[in-house]
């Protein structure tokens, strides 16, 4: 029942009985228990029908994201209907504890009262060592060889969920975005870097090494620029924010950020339109190959490039037509992601709710709004 409500959203009891194969009386009994526990509510749809929806308990959950230059932490205080944020301007390991303590204090919650902590790391994580993959540690030098989960649990004194940031973002988009309701889903984040998160049969797929979905390092141009992973011509060297800005700088059409490039392209700037079109075509080449292997029902494009609309999606679609993708994976749909504000941290919340036997059929508005009492550390 919980899985059905998480993946399908608010549903009538009749629909729940059909999806789960349970008797109507059994569904009714479970709904009563969920309501008594404060994990579900009945929402009238019209005069004759009502839907069951999962709701949050009064717990406070903390999600953290470790980036190359900072640690971001948020406390989601469901009992208060508020979110509290902190940014620690360093990515050293001790900053995670500092961020968690800051948002817990801001939400008037003791560390012992927290309902759970999830940490997203902006790097691939090796399954064998539980540490950041060695070939990216130059981007996170303080984390070289650090066993992530063991370190966080020792410092925080409680169980911690740890994953790559794009895996968590994929989980959020699958739970509450365009991936809802499908069993196989590929999420692509295209911004400062390029990464992928793969959901198969309702769970994040990490592969034997723990690094499935490293789409940014698919080689498209063997004689292209050197990537920080050591290869030449990776997708990252063609469609990341740095790559796009470098192309514009070289043509004396400099822009400050990828968002500025998208805005200028919408205003008709030909150079910005050109680089976004080329980014879309290169993204299409990589995703056509990925789709032929995995054939997911939905591929969502998140990050700044996912907000560019037809500027990226039209050239991406034309490249996929050239690759004859529709013959091999005719059912795969390409969609812009819906969750653009803090998707990795929302994925941490989704993972914590699922781990505790809870869930949210819909995201409350306050989760994505400006935080109450932001903490500046």
Helices and strands as residue ranges (DSSP letters): H 2-8, H 13-20, H 24-36, E 40-44, E 50-54, E 60-66, E 71-77, E 82-88, H 94-106, G 111-113, E 116-121, G 134-136, G 141-143, H 148-156, E 160-164, H 165-176, E 184-190, E 194-200, E 203-205, G 215-217, H 236-239, H 241-250, H 258-266, H 270-294, E 298-302, G 304-307, H 310-322, H 325-328, E 333-336, H 343-355, H 365-368, E 375-376
